[in-house]
Amino acid sequence: MHFDNLQLFALIMFALINAPANPARWTLTLALAVAQGLIWLVPLALSLAWLRGGAETRRELLQMLLVALLALGVGQLVTRFWPQPRPFALHLGHQFMAHADDPGFPSDHVTVFWSLAVAALGTLGCRRWAPVLLVLGLLVGWSRVYLGVHFPLDVLGAAPVALAGVLVERLLRRPLAPLWAALLRLDDGLHEQLLTLWRRRRCA
């Protein structure tokens, strides 16, 4: 089998990161927790930030969420037109996490973290999250390569996809501004109704 320089580099990096045949139990447990659990911090953190944030922060959160969705859409287009197999599909390395045999480039999990990170850089209220999201994305990428379900290039490929999501969102920002304003008004109205119901129950 012939490999070009980029493919050879990717295989070498994969071999260096992928778990050995008999990994330490604590390392395997940590990798599984990171690979499967960290992604659930995203909706939790966004929800808490939404509840605690003012109108401007909530608008920024809507924009960040749209960036992540757009980046995932771009990733699906890449997967459709340039499908790349996962390591286990090529019988390479050691696999320690069950996964569907679908194309692995780019990593959806890392795309979510890095698209939110890049989007956060362009905000005022959420900018401090950017370094944390970048590091979390890198940890998730490491874990999924370690567990044998991604190549390192699948992880790195999430970076340009995240940037593409940001660029598309910037193009849509002005046309979507009325929609964000309407959603924020709706949220404010719902919030007021819930507060009113809560006060009535306390007084009853």
C-alpha positions, 0 to 999 in steps of 0.5 A: 500500500502506497502512502503520500507524505501527509498520510505517512505523517498522519499514521505516525502521529496516530501510532504515537497517540493511540492506546497500546494493546493493554493500556493502564486502566486509569488512562483508559477510564479517563479517555472514555470519560473525556470522549463521551462525557465532556460533550454534555458540558456544552448544553449545560454550560450554555443553559446556565449562561443563558439563565444568568446572562443579560440580553446581550449575552443571550444574543451572543449565545444564540450566535455561538450556537448558530456557528456550531450548527453551521460548522457541523453542517460544513463538516457533513458536506466535507464528509459527504464529498470527501469521506475518510475512513476511521482507523478501525475501518482500515484495521489500524491501531487499537480500538477501545470505544464502540463507534459506527463505521462512518467517515471520521473527517472531521471530528464532530465532537471537536468541531463543536468545541472549537467552533464555539471557542472561535465564536466566543472570541468575537463576543464581549460576554463569552470571550473568556470561555474561548481558551477553555473551549479550545483546551477541552476540544483538544482533550476530546480530540486526544481521547478519541485518537487514543481510543482508536476512533479518529486519526489526528488529522480528523481532529485538526480538520475541525479547525478550518471547519470551525472557522468556516462556521464563523464566516458563514454566521458573519454573513448571516448576522445582519439578516438574522438580527430580527429573528434573534430580537424576536426570540429574546423578546419571547424569552423575556415574556416567558421569563416574566410569566414564570416569575408571576406564577412563582410569586402567586404560588408563594403568596397563595 
